[in-house]
């Protein structure tokens, strides 16, 4: 006679879960829900599967290893592991600041003080806001764009911008701070640039009308004309004297 002992020494077989990447939803991390791996066994139709940390737990930011163990009725067990990574990829939200207009306080401009825009984040209760140029800096006359920079550590947010305008006082009073001149003599800001106007095209050339076409011609006697006129007058006088002498020489007394 002999004894036959049948026993189960083979551990269950577990499926290998895939690693998980989850977005962080709060300062403590995120609640992660996953599906337990399935286990199969030749002797036990339903081996018990236990995972640590269990599904539905709050996972801290970073990488957490989950270990799942399957145990059959004979006490044989097998384990698999996977990772759950909690990351923060959502940037903070910045409020849009309003543009700032200040009066010029010196020839170089003015010192501008403004409040940093508010930032909110689902994970970080106090995001770091950096503005460049910072508040309290001297700004020259004119317009200057200020861009709040993203936090120095990731994740970064898209920056928002606003403008600071330093303008001259519309109704100044008192002497000029730099030259001791009255405020009315304060130099004005340069005028905005404008393109040079195009000169008009030149007037087409036209010929000037001649003198004879505009006025009647008037004869002007020259010295030669005067000489000819004087000569004709002398010849006429000589003819008259000759005729007078001729007539007087042949005159007969009237009967």
TORPA-365239 format. One record per residue (C-alpha): residue number from 1; residue in three letters; x, y, z. Coordinates in Angstrom, 3 decimals, padded with zeros to 6 digits, always signed. Layout:
N
<atom k="NUM" r="ala" east="X" north="Y" up="Z"/>
...
END
This chain:
255
<atom k="1" r="unk" east="+000.000" north="+000.000" up="+000.000"/>
<atom k="2" r="unk" east="+001.205" north="+003.547" up="-000.752"/>
<atom k="3" r="unk" east="-000.187" north="+007.058" up="-000.441"/>
<atom k="4" r="unk" east="-000.731" north="+009.554" up="-003.295"/>
<atom k="5" r="unk" east="-000.803" north="+013.215" up="-002.286"/>
<atom k="6" r="unk" east="-002.132" north="+015.781" up="-004.733"/>
<atom k="7" r="unk" east="-001.203" north="+019.341" up="-003.932"/>
<atom k="8" r="unk" east="-001.201" north="+022.735" up="-005.653"/>
<atom k="9" r="unk" east="+002.196" north="+024.386" up="-005.761"/>
<atom k="10" r="unk" east="+001.741" north="+026.486" up="-008.885"/>
<atom k="11" r="unk" east="+001.148" north="+030.188" up="-008.384"/>
<atom k="12" r="unk" east="-001.574" north="+032.031" up="-010.252"/>
<atom k="13" r="unk" east="-000.738" north="+033.949" up="-013.376"/>
<atom k="14" r="unk" east="-001.387" north="+037.735" up="-013.401"/>
<atom k="15" r="unk" east="-001.767" north="+039.977" up="-016.421"/>
<atom k="16" r="unk" east="+000.703" north="+042.876" up="-016.579"/>
<atom k="17" r="unk" east="-001.031" north="+046.301" up="-016.281"/>
<atom k="18" r="unk" east="+000.279" north="+049.285" up="-018.239"/>
<atom k="19" r="unk" east="+001.797" north="+052.292" up="-016.552"/>
<atom k="20" r="unk" east="-000.511" north="+055.277" up="-015.982"/>
<atom k="21" r="unk" east="+000.058" north="+059.033" up="-016.278"/>
<atom k="22" r="unk" east="-002.559" north="+061.168" up="-014.532"/>
<atom k="23" r="unk" east="-003.009" north="+064.960" up="-014.388"/>
<atom k="24" r="unk" east="-002.725" north="+066.473" up="-010.939"/>
<atom k="25" r="unk" east="-005.992" north="+067.968" up="-009.724"/>
<atom k="26" r="unk" east="-005.027" north="+069.427" up="-006.348"/>
<atom k="27" r="unk" east="-002.131" north="+070.226" up="-004.043"/>
<atom k="28" r="unk" east="-002.231" north="+066.666" up="-002.624"/>
<atom k="29" r="unk" east="-002.117" north="+065.011" up="-006.025"/>
<atom k="30" r="unk" east="-004.952" north="+063.202" up="-007.781"/>
<atom k="31" r="unk" east="-007.426" north="+060.414" up="-007.164"/>
<atom k="32" r="unk" east="-006.512" north="+057.552" up="-009.487"/>
<atom k="33" r="unk" east="-008.941" north="+054.810" up="-010.459"/>
<atom k="34" r="unk" east="-007.553" north="+051.802" up="-012.285"/>
<atom k="35" r="unk" east="-008.616" north="+048.254" up="-013.062"/>
<atom k="36" r="unk" east="-007.082" north="+045.390" up="-011.048"/>
<atom k="37" r="unk" east="-005.153" north="+042.882" up="-013.138"/>
<atom k="38" r="unk" east="-006.811" north="+039.564" up="-013.796"/>
<atom k="39" r="unk" east="-005.457" north="+036.324" up="-012.315"/>
<atom k="40" r="unk" east="-005.848" north="+032.764" up="-013.549"/>
<atom k="41" r="unk" east="-005.006" north="+029.487" up="-011.777"/>
<atom k="42" r="unk" east="-005.304" north="+025.836" up="-012.728"/>
<atom k="43" r="unk" east="-006.663" north="+024.800" up="-009.350"/>
<atom k="44" r="unk" east="-008.410" north="+027.938" up="-008.096"/>
<atom k="45" r="unk" east="-010.930" north="+029.452" up="-010.525"/>
<atom k="46" r="unk" east="-010.929" north="+032.820" up="-008.706"/>
<atom k="47" r="unk" east="-007.653" north="+033.747" up="-007.081"/>
<atom k="48" r="unk" east="-007.804" north="+036.825" up="-004.829"/>
<atom k="49" r="unk" east="-006.069" north="+039.925" up="-006.212"/>
<atom k="50" r="unk" east="-004.975" north="+042.711" up="-003.897"/>
<atom k="51" r="unk" east="-003.263" north="+045.925" up="-005.103"/>
<atom k="52" r="unk" east="-001.413" north="+048.439" up="-002.958"/>
<atom k="53" r="unk" east="-002.166" north="+051.365" up="-003.084"/>
<atom k="54" r="unk" east="-005.692" north="+050.359" up="-004.057"/>
<atom k="55" r="unk" east="-007.685" north="+051.867" up="-006.877"/>
<atom k="56" r="unk" east="-009.494" north="+055.089" up="-005.890"/>
<atom k="57" r="unk" east="-006.696" north="+056.264" up="-003.596"/>
<atom k="58" r="unk" east="-005.117" north="+059.726" up="-003.724"/>
<atom k="59" r="unk" east="-001.732" north="+059.492" up="-005.367"/>
<atom k="60" r="unk" east="+000.848" north="+062.092" up="-004.490"/>
<atom k="61" r="unk" east="+002.553" north="+064.109" up="-007.226"/>
<atom k="62" r="unk" east="+005.300" north="+062.149" up="-008.888"/>
<atom k="63" r="unk" east="+005.759" north="+058.442" up="-009.507"/>
<atom k="64" r="unk" east="+004.092" north="+055.806" up="-007.298"/>
<atom k="65" r="unk" east="+004.584" north="+052.069" up="-007.747"/>
<atom k="66" r="unk" east="+001.483" north="+049.882" up="-007.422"/>
<atom k="67" r="unk" east="+002.006" north="+046.223" up="-006.527"/>
<atom k="68" r="unk" east="-000.757" north="+043.686" up="-007.176"/>
<atom k="69" r="unk" east="-000.623" north="+040.183" up="-005.656"/>
<atom k="70" r="unk" east="-002.804" north="+037.202" up="-006.617"/>
<atom k="71" r="unk" east="-003.195" north="+034.316" up="-004.123"/>
<atom k="72" r="unk" east="-004.973" north="+031.031" up="-004.807"/>
<atom k="73" r="unk" east="-006.671" north="+028.700" up="-002.338"/>
<atom k="74" r="unk" east="-003.479" north="+026.739" up="-001.794"/>
<atom k="75" r="unk" east="-001.643" north="+029.862" up="-000.718"/>
<atom k="76" r="unk" east="+000.430" north="+030.187" up="-003.814"/>
<atom k="77" r="unk" east="+000.914" north="+033.818" up="-004.856"/>
<atom k="78" r="unk" east="+002.312" north="+035.864" up="-007.664"/>
<atom k="79" r="unk" east="+002.841" north="+039.631" up="-007.984"/>
<atom k="80" r="unk" east="+003.079" north="+042.243" up="-010.729"/>
<atom k="81" r="unk" east="+003.737" north="+045.979" up="-010.489"/>
<atom k="82" r="unk" east="+003.153" north="+049.114" up="-012.519"/>
<atom k="83" r="unk" east="+003.652" north="+052.833" up="-011.977"/>
<atom k="84" r="unk" east="+001.235" north="+055.712" up="-011.608"/>
<atom k="85" r="unk" east="+002.717" north="+059.118" up="-012.404"/>
<atom k="86" r="unk" east="+000.867" north="+062.254" up="-011.288"/>
<atom k="87" r="unk" east="+001.978" north="+065.327" up="-013.244"/>
<atom k="88" r="unk" east="+000.985" north="+068.996" up="-013.377"/>
<atom k="89" r="unk" east="+000.901" north="+070.233" up="-016.966"/>
<atom k="90" r="unk" east="-001.845" north="+072.867" up="-016.598"/>
<atom k="91" r="unk" east="-000.358" north="+076.383" up="-016.388"/>
<atom k="92" r="unk" east="-001.654" north="+079.015" up="-013.986"/>
<atom k="93" r="unk" east="-004.237" north="+081.560" up="-015.132"/>
<atom k="94" r="unk" east="-003.324" north="+085.255" up="-015.080"/>
<atom k="95" r="unk" east="-005.817" north="+088.107" up="-014.944"/>
<atom k="96" r="unk" east="-005.480" north="+090.717" up="-017.675"/>
<atom k="97" r="unk" east="-004.282" north="+094.017" up="-016.157"/>
<atom k="98" r="unk" east="-005.674" north="+097.325" up="-017.379"/>
<atom k="99" r="unk" east="-003.403" north="+099.778" up="-019.157"/>
<atom k="100" r="unk" east="-001.810" north="+102.433" up="-016.928"/>
<atom k="101" r="unk" east="-001.517" north="+106.175" up="-017.735"/>
<atom k="102" r="unk" east="+000.627" north="+108.386" up="-015.452"/>
<atom k="103" r="unk" east="+001.705" north="+112.027" up="-015.557"/>
<atom k="104" r="unk" east="+005.302" north="+112.887" up="-016.350"/>
<atom k="105" r="unk" east="+007.123" north="+114.077" up="-013.223"/>
<atom k="106" r="unk" east="+010.584" north="+114.824" up="-014.637"/>
<atom k="107" r="unk" east="+012.206" north="+115.453" up="-018.012"/>
<atom k="108" r="unk" east="+013.227" north="+111.774" up="-018.099"/>
<atom k="109" r="unk" east="+009.721" north="+110.408" up="-017.411"/>
<atom k="110" r="unk" east="+008.154" north="+109.097" up="-014.185"/>
<atom k="111" r="unk" east="+008.425" north="+106.323" up="-011.599"/>
<atom k="112" r="unk" east="+005.542" north="+103.912" up="-012.238"/>
<atom k="113" r="unk" east="+004.110" north="+101.725" up="-009.467"/>
<atom k="114" r="unk" east="+001.465" north="+099.156" up="-010.332"/>
<atom k="115" r="unk" east="-000.048" north="+096.003" up="-008.840"/>
<atom k="116" r="unk" east="+001.037" north="+092.637" up="-010.199"/>
<atom k="117" r="unk" east="-001.724" north="+090.656" up="-011.914"/>
<atom k="118" r="unk" east="-003.349" north="+087.891" up="-009.885"/>
<atom k="119" r="unk" east="-002.571" north="+084.255" up="-010.738"/>
<atom k="120" r="unk" east="-004.622" north="+081.158" up="-009.889"/>
<atom k="121" r="unk" east="-003.682" north="+077.513" up="-010.204"/>
<atom k="122" r="unk" east="-005.456" north="+074.277" up="-009.329"/>
<atom k="123" r="unk" east="-002.324" north="+072.773" up="-007.804"/>
<atom k="124" r="unk" east="-000.225" north="+075.688" up="-006.523"/>
<atom k="125" r="unk" east="-002.152" north="+078.003" up="-004.162"/>
<atom k="126" r="unk" east="+000.401" north="+080.818" up="-004.645"/>
<atom k="127" r="unk" east="+001.936" north="+080.895" up="-008.123"/>
<atom k="128" r="unk" east="+004.937" north="+083.173" up="-008.542"/>
<atom k="129" r="unk" east="+004.311" north="+086.208" up="-010.809"/>
<atom k="130" r="unk" east="+007.261" north="+088.144" up="-012.206"/>
<atom k="131" r="unk" east="+006.760" north="+091.330" up="-014.238"/>
<atom k="132" r="unk" east="+009.444" north="+092.748" up="-016.507"/>
<atom k="133" r="unk" east="+010.142" north="+095.669" up="-016.080"/>
<atom k="134" r="unk" east="+009.157" north="+095.505" up="-012.394"/>
<atom k="135" r="unk" east="+006.883" north="+097.904" up="-010.547"/>
<atom k="136" r="unk" east="+008.643" north="+100.986" up="-009.173"/>
<atom k="137" r="unk" east="+010.977" north="+101.405" up="-012.127"/>
<atom k="138" r="unk" east="+011.621" north="+104.739" up="-013.846"/>
<atom k="139" r="unk" east="+009.863" north="+104.853" up="-017.205"/>
<atom k="140" r="unk" east="+010.838" north="+107.389" up="-019.851"/>
<atom k="141" r="unk" east="+008.282" north="+109.614" up="-021.517"/>
<atom k="142" r="unk" east="+006.259" north="+107.822" up="-024.157"/>
<atom k="143" r="unk" east="+004.712" north="+104.350" up="-024.245"/>
<atom k="144" r="unk" east="+006.342" north="+101.191" up="-022.947"/>
<atom k="145" r="unk" east="+005.002" north="+097.650" up="-023.056"/>
<atom k="146" r="unk" east="+005.258" north="+095.531" up="-019.914"/>
<atom k="147" r="unk" east="+005.029" north="+091.737" up="-020.079"/>
<atom k="148" r="unk" east="+004.478" north="+089.692" up="-016.903"/>
<atom k="149" r="unk" east="+006.895" north="+086.792" up="-017.183"/>
<atom k="150" r="unk" east="+005.997" north="+083.166" up="-016.428"/>
<atom k="151" r="unk" east="+006.921" north="+081.623" up="-013.067"/>
<atom k="152" r="unk" east="+010.574" north="+080.610" up="-012.784"/>
<atom k="153" r="unk" east="+009.682" north="+076.929" up="-012.305"/>
<atom k="154" r="unk" east="+007.536" north="+074.822" up="-014.651"/>
<atom k="155" r="unk" east="+004.846" north="+074.667" up="-015.640"/>
<atom k="156" r="unk" east="+004.950" north="+078.083" up="-017.284"/>
<atom k="157" r="unk" east="+001.931" north="+080.072" up="-018.302"/>
<atom k="158" r="unk" east="+001.383" north="+082.200" up="-021.363"/>
<atom k="159" r="unk" east="+002.340" north="+085.774" up="-020.436"/>
<atom k="160" r="unk" east="-000.100" north="+088.674" up="-020.506"/>
<atom k="161" r="unk" east="+000.873" north="+092.208" up="-021.476"/>
<atom k="162" r="unk" east="-000.304" north="+095.712" up="-020.741"/>
<atom k="163" r="unk" east="+001.010" north="+099.186" up="-021.531"/>
<atom k="164" r="unk" east="+002.235" north="+102.035" up="-019.347"/>
<atom k="165" r="unk" east="+001.941" north="+105.516" up="-020.895"/>
<atom k="166" r="unk" east="+003.876" north="+108.449" up="-019.429"/>
<atom k="167" r="unk" east="+002.386" north="+111.665" up="-020.767"/>
<atom k="168" r="unk" east="+003.197" north="+115.334" up="-020.240"/>
<atom k="169" r="unk" east="+001.036" north="+117.322" up="-017.820"/>
<atom k="170" r="unk" east="-001.814" north="+118.940" up="-019.737"/>
<atom k="171" r="unk" east="-001.989" north="+121.953" up="-017.342"/>
<atom k="172" r="unk" east="+001.528" north="+122.399" up="-015.958"/>
<atom k="173" r="unk" east="+002.377" north="+124.994" up="-013.307"/>
<atom k="174" r="unk" east="+005.592" north="+126.144" up="-011.657"/>
<atom k="175" r="unk" east="+009.146" north="+126.252" up="-013.007"/>
<atom k="176" r="unk" east="+010.658" north="+123.545" up="-015.127"/>
<atom k="177" r="unk" east="+012.425" north="+121.105" up="-012.761"/>
<atom k="178" r="unk" east="+015.524" north="+120.826" up="-014.948"/>
<atom k="179" r="unk" east="+016.101" north="+124.319" up="-016.358"/>
<atom k="180" r="unk" east="+014.204" north="+126.603" up="-013.978"/>
<atom k="181" r="unk" east="+012.044" north="+127.841" up="-016.845"/>
<atom k="182" r="unk" east="+008.321" north="+128.530" up="-016.647"/>
<atom k="183" r="unk" east="+006.166" north="+125.553" up="-017.434"/>
<atom k="184" r="unk" east="+004.899" north="+127.310" up="-020.538"/>
<atom k="185" r="unk" east="+008.471" north="+127.066" up="-021.869"/>
<atom k="186" r="unk" east="+008.648" north="+123.342" up="-021.171"/>
<atom k="187" r="unk" east="+009.666" north="+121.528" up="-024.369"/>
<atom k="188" r="unk" east="+006.848" north="+119.551" up="-025.881"/>
<atom k="189" r="unk" east="+007.095" north="+115.895" up="-026.720"/>
<atom k="190" r="unk" east="+008.153" north="+115.163" up="-030.286"/>
<atom k="191" r="unk" east="+005.346" north="+114.932" up="-032.776"/>
<atom k="192" r="unk" east="+004.560" north="+111.476" up="-034.145"/>
<atom k="193" r="unk" east="+006.306" north="+110.567" up="-037.349"/>
<atom k="194" r="unk" east="+004.424" north="+111.198" up="-040.566"/>
<atom k="195" r="unk" east="+005.559" north="+110.557" up="-044.128"/>
<atom k="196" r="unk" east="+006.846" north="+113.532" up="-046.175"/>
<atom k="197" r="unk" east="+004.077" north="+114.751" up="-048.496"/>
<atom k="198" r="unk" east="+004.717" north="+114.246" up="-052.172"/>
<atom k="199" r="unk" east="+005.304" north="+117.590" up="-053.973"/>
<atom k="200" r="unk" east="+002.801" north="+118.460" up="-056.701"/>
<atom k="201" r="unk" east="+003.877" north="+117.846" up="-060.302"/>
<atom k="202" r="unk" east="+005.461" north="+120.836" up="-062.104"/>
<atom k="203" r="unk" east="+003.235" north="+123.061" up="-064.236"/>
<atom k="204" r="unk" east="+003.697" north="+122.282" up="-067.946"/>
<atom k="205" r="unk" east="+005.633" north="+125.032" up="-069.813"/>
<atom k="206" r="unk" east="+003.627" north="+127.258" up="-072.140"/>
<atom k="207" r="unk" east="+004.998" north="+129.876" up="-074.547"/>
<atom k="208" r="unk" east="+004.362" north="+133.450" up="-073.557"/>
<atom k="209" r="unk" east="+002.346" north="+135.346" up="-076.145"/>
<atom k="210" r="unk" east="+004.328" north="+137.913" up="-078.160"/>
<atom k="211" r="unk" east="+003.953" north="+141.656" up="-077.605"/>
<atom k="212" r="unk" east="+002.339" north="+142.200" up="-080.977"/>
<atom k="213" r="unk" east="-000.315" north="+139.593" up="-080.240"/>
<atom k="214" r="unk" east="-001.387" north="+141.283" up="-077.025"/>
<atom k="215" r="unk" east="-001.121" north="+144.998" up="-077.936"/>
<atom k="216" r="unk" east="-001.197" north="+146.986" up="-081.182"/>
<atom k="217" r="unk" east="+002.157" north="+147.971" up="-082.631"/>
<atom k="218" r="unk" east="+003.113" north="+151.625" up="-082.137"/>
<atom k="219" r="unk" east="+005.625" north="+153.110" up="-084.589"/>
<atom k="220" r="unk" east="+008.599" north="+154.654" up="-082.829"/>
<atom k="221" r="unk" east="+010.498" north="+157.242" up="-084.833"/>
<atom k="222" r="unk" east="+014.218" north="+156.759" up="-084.932"/>
<atom k="223" r="unk" east="+016.935" north="+159.368" up="-085.505"/>
<atom k="224" r="unk" east="+017.084" north="+158.370" up="-089.135"/>
<atom k="225" r="unk" east="+013.362" north="+159.010" up="-089.510"/>
<atom k="226" r="unk" east="+013.818" north="+162.471" up="-088.016"/>
<atom k="227" r="unk" east="+016.600" north="+163.282" up="-090.465"/>
<atom k="228" r="unk" east="+014.463" north="+162.227" up="-093.450"/>
<atom k="229" r="unk" east="+011.527" north="+164.271" up="-092.154"/>
<atom k="230" r="unk" east="+013.681" north="+167.369" up="-091.683"/>
<atom k="231" r="unk" east="+015.110" north="+166.967" up="-095.193"/>
<atom k="232" r="unk" east="+011.662" north="+166.701" up="-096.761"/>
<atom k="233" r="unk" east="+010.538" north="+169.786" up="-094.902"/>
<atom k="234" r="unk" east="+013.531" north="+171.783" up="-096.206"/>
<atom k="235" r="unk" east="+012.921" north="+170.614" up="-099.794"/>
<atom k="236" r="unk" east="+009.300" north="+171.606" up="-099.497"/>
<atom k="237" r="unk" east="+010.223" north="+175.085" up="-098.258"/>
<atom k="238" r="unk" east="+012.716" north="+175.516" up="-101.097"/>
<atom k="239" r="unk" east="+010.075" north="+174.545" up="-103.691"/>
<atom k="240" r="unk" east="+007.652" north="+177.037" up="-102.223"/>
<atom k="241" r="unk" east="+010.232" north="+179.845" up="-102.366"/>
<atom k="242" r="unk" east="+011.182" north="+178.914" up="-105.953"/>
<atom k="243" r="unk" east="+007.575" north="+178.946" up="-107.074"/>
<atom k="244" r="unk" east="+007.045" north="+182.260" up="-105.316"/>
<atom k="245" r="unk" east="+010.057" north="+183.809" up="-106.974"/>
<atom k="246" r="unk" east="+009.099" north="+182.403" up="-110.373"/>
<atom k="247" r="unk" east="+005.612" north="+183.672" up="-110.122"/>
<atom k="248" r="unk" east="+006.711" north="+187.097" up="-108.979"/>
<atom k="249" r="unk" east="+009.215" north="+187.448" up="-111.906"/>
<atom k="250" r="unk" east="+006.586" north="+186.859" up="-114.544"/>
<atom k="251" r="unk" east="+003.863" north="+188.879" up="-112.951"/>
<atom k="252" r="unk" east="+002.217" north="+191.347" up="-115.179"/>
<atom k="253" r="unk" east="+000.243" north="+194.282" up="-114.016"/>
<atom k="254" r="unk" east="-003.473" north="+193.907" up="-114.298"/>
<atom k="255" r="unk" east="-004.976" north="+196.129" up="-117.017"/>
END
